[in-house]
Amino acid sequence: MSLDGFWYIGKKTIKSPKGKPTKYQDYFGSGKRWLQHIGGREQEVERQVVYLCANKTEMDYWESYLLYSTHAIFREDSMNDNVSMITNRRTSKNFINKPETI
């Protein structure tokens, strides 16, 4: 998803575990900074499906892959603040090895 040069990588299921459709069309992410940034401008957000996945495990894998491979928590144009709720902007400030391409 992108808006005003900022972007956010997220995931959302299309069907619930019981097979019922979710309201994925109305879902714009869970990141607090991202939701605050888009606040009321959801129609301006460009959304893109990158992977359709067979299950939640595959979906978790690809979300983490994209967040790590784009170095999302280090980039100023990313609104993602954590990866798998393990690595985040606060804990990554002390990394010795940071990507050089940022």
Secondary structure, 3 states (H helix, E strand, C coil): CEECCEECCCCCCCECCCCCECCHHHCCCCCHHHHHHHCCCHHHCECCCCCCCCCHHHHHHHHHHHHHHCCHHHCCCECCCEECCCEEHHHHCCCCCCCCCC
